[in-house]
Amino acid sequence: MKKTIHIVAGGPEPLIPDLSENKNENIVWIGVDRGVQTIMRAGLYLDLAVGDFDSISQEEWEKIEREVASLRRFKPEKDETDMELAIMWALEMNASTVKVFGGTGGRLDHFMANALMLAKFKQVHPDIHFEMIDVQNNLSVYLPGSYEIKQDRKKFVSFIPVFSDVSGVTLEGFKYPLNHHYVPVGSSLCISNELIQETGHFSFEKGILMMIRSKD
């Protein structure tokens, strides 16, 4: 059976939404390093703890050993980040949706790696929805196709080409519409758009787009 998997990393807690809102949903929870404690404080069942846990005390580690169903502890010196290892495990669990919390804020190198990692995995697993969420932003990744988008509290909508230029971009129902437009990597053309209708549509023909929905 396909699973919805939420991964919580050790990013600044003020940027992490209230996880307890998902308490009654059928979700698999993975904690990454200090994200383990964030999940436990929210009163959620933690299915797996992943990481090198080099940022926690011995007392905290012993508590994790007592209370977490399954542990995967790695050496700090390794080729993958803890986040990448957690996503790889999620994919092995037959995920249909992977949502990442605690992956923004703090160190910029980790944020950039996390965002590009989602795009990389989307290329290999096109049927899985990948998303990174904090209190101010939702970041998701799309392959060529046609999609519907609805208005919500995060009113700003940006589209960013990833890895290569994107062609055939069409935006309908937006303040700044486009019709089969070419958007090169590094362009700011599609930053801070807004929906002017309850439902909008976007489509493109080639490339990978990262969509970020934000609020001030």
N, C-alpha and C positions, 0 to 999 in steps of 0.2 A: 504494500500500500504506500502511495506517495505521502510524504510527510512535509509539514511546515516546520522549519528549523530556525530558531532564533539564537544568534551568537552574541554574547555580551563580552566585550573587551574591556580593558582597563583604562579607557579614556576618562576625562573629567566627569564626575557624577552629575554636576549641575546640567550637563548637556544631554544626559540620558533621560528619555521620557519615563513616566511612571510605568514600570514594567508590571505592576500588580494588576493593571487593567486587563492583562491577558491571562489572569489566573485560572479562569474557568475554560479556557480554550485548549484544544488538543494540539499542543505545541511541544516539540522537543527542544530543551534548553541546553546550550553548551556555554560554559563559562571559560573565558580565556584569561589566565593569570588573575589579576585583581578583579576582573569581571565576575569571577566565581562568587566573591563576597557581595557584589551588587545584587546578584540573583538571589542569594540566600537571605539578604536583608529584605528583599521584596516578598519573601514567603513563598517562593516558587520551588517546585521540585526540579532539582538539577540533575540532568541525565548524564552529563559528562563534563569533567574538568580537564582542560588542555593547557599545556604551557610548560615553561621552565620554572615558573614561580620564584624567580630570582628577586622579585620586588615585595615579597611578603615575609613576615617573621616566622620563626619556627613554631610559635604558638598558633598562629593563623593556619599554617600548613597542617598541624595536627588536628585542628578542628575540621579542616577540609577532608582529611583522611577518614575521620569518624562519620561525616555526614553526607558525603557525596557518593552516589551509586557507582560511578566508574571514573577512574583517573588515568590520564596519559601524561606522564611527566618526562620532559626531555632536557637534555643538557643545554645550557645557555649558548654554547658554541655549536651552531648548526646552520644549514643552508637556507632553511625556511623560517619565516617568522611564526610566532604562535598562532596568529590569525590565519595564515595560509594552511597550517596543519589542521586547524579547526574546520575550515571550509572543505578541505579534502576529506575529512571524516564525515562531514555533512553529506557530501556527494555519495559517499559509500553507503549512507543510510537511505538512499532512494528519495532524496529531497525533491519536492516540487517547487518550494519557495525557500530561499535563504535570506533572512533579514539580519543585518549587523547593527548592533548598538554599541556605543562606546568606541567607535572606530574613528571619530573626529575629535578635534581639539587636541591640546597638548602638542606633541612633536609633529611637525609638518611632514617629515620623511615617512612616518608611519601612516599618516592620512593619505599621502600620495600613493604609497604602496597599496593601501587598502582599496582605494578607488580604482586604480588600474588593475588590481587583482580581480575585482568583480568583472571588469570588462574582459579580462583574459579568460576567466571561467565561463562567461556568457558565450564566447566564441565556441568553446568546446562543448558546452551544454546548452544549446539554444532553447530547449523546452523548459528550463528552470528560470524562475524569476529571481533576480538578485537585487537587493536593495540595502542601502545604508541610511540609517535614520538617527537624527538627534532632535532636540526640541525646536530647532530653527529650520532644519533642512531635511528633505528626502531626496536621496540620490539613487537613481535606477539606470539600468543599461538596456539598450534596445538594438536589435539587428534590423536590417531592411524589412519594411512592411508598413502596414497601416494600423494606427492605434487611436483609441478614444481616450479623452482626458476630461475630467470633471472639475469644476471649481471647488476649492476648499480654502481653509484658513491660510494656507501657504500660497499666497496669490501670485508670487513671482515665479515664472517658469523660464528656465534657461536650458538651451541645448548646446552641448559641447562635443565636437568631433573628437574621437579617441583613436589613436594609432595611425589614422590616415584621413584624407579628405573625405567629405560626405557629399554625395550628389543626389539630385532629385528631391530636395527637401520642400515639402508643402505644409504650410500651417494654415488651418481654417478655424475661425472662431476666436482668433487672437487679435490683440490690439495692433500688432505688427505682423500682418500675414505674409506668407511667401508662396510662390508658385514654381515648383520644380527648380529650386535654387541650388547653386553649388556653394558649399561652405567648407573652406579649407581649414586644416588644423591650425589652431592659434587664432582663429577669427573670433572677434567679440560680437559679430552680427546678431547672434541669437541669445544674447545675455539680457536678462530682466524683461522678458516679455510678460504679457498678462492675458488671461482669458477674458473676453468681453461677452461671452455667452455661457450659459450653464454647462454646456458640453462643447468641447472642441475636438478637433482631429489633427493628428500630425502623421506624416508619412515620409519615407525616403527610400531611395532605390539602391544605394551602395554605401558601404562603410559601417561604422558603429557610432551611435549617439549615446551620450550620457545626458540624462535629463535630471535637472536639479530643481526641485520646488522649494521655495524659501519664503520666510516672512521676516520683517524687520524686527 
